[in-house]
Amino acid sequence: MKKTSVLLALMLSAISFSQEKEIDDLNNDNNSKVTSFEVIENVPVYKGCDHTLSNKELKDCMSISISKHIAKNFNTNVSNGLGIPDGRVKINVIFKINRDGNIIDIVAKAPHPALEEEAIRVIKLMPKMDKPGYQRGEPVTVPYALPIVFNVVNPKKVAKPRK
């Protein structure tokens, strides 16, 4: 089995910033609006999710789809040789889904830069959303945050028998 075990405690609970209303996105050149994933009228639609689902069902579909994407693509072997002790490792990831449905502005915070790089790499592999988020009939940028959690299990060193 791998040095690290499974990614899973991911993100059915991981949603987004807790902003309650729209804010001007001062970091975007196109001065688009940013609306929290929690309060958006029409969430972005992840590739493969049924467009006819309710907003809550689309949120759930998106969270599950992102979890599956990360579990499939995250290389837990990156933690090999980093000196990370056995136990649970948590990487906090934040990104935005822009008005075109593209993933932008990915930021990761982890106990080691190599884990941050791996988290960013995996999020960059996500497909473009079938539809961006909409608020009041207009496409908006939607921030999304999630933890990537997995267990590190370092191999036990076996002492060589004496001759």
Secondary structure as UniProt FT lines:
FT   STRAND          4..7
FT   STRAND          23..24
FT   TURN            26..27
FT   TURN            29..30
FT   STRAND          33..34
FT   TURN            37..39
FT   TURN            47..48
FT   TURN            51..52
FT   HELIX           55..73
FT   HELIX           76..79
FT   TURN            80..81
FT   STRAND          87..97
FT   TURN            99..100
FT   STRAND          103..109
FT   HELIX           113..124
FT   STRAND          133..135
FT   TURN            136..137
FT   STRAND          138..152
//
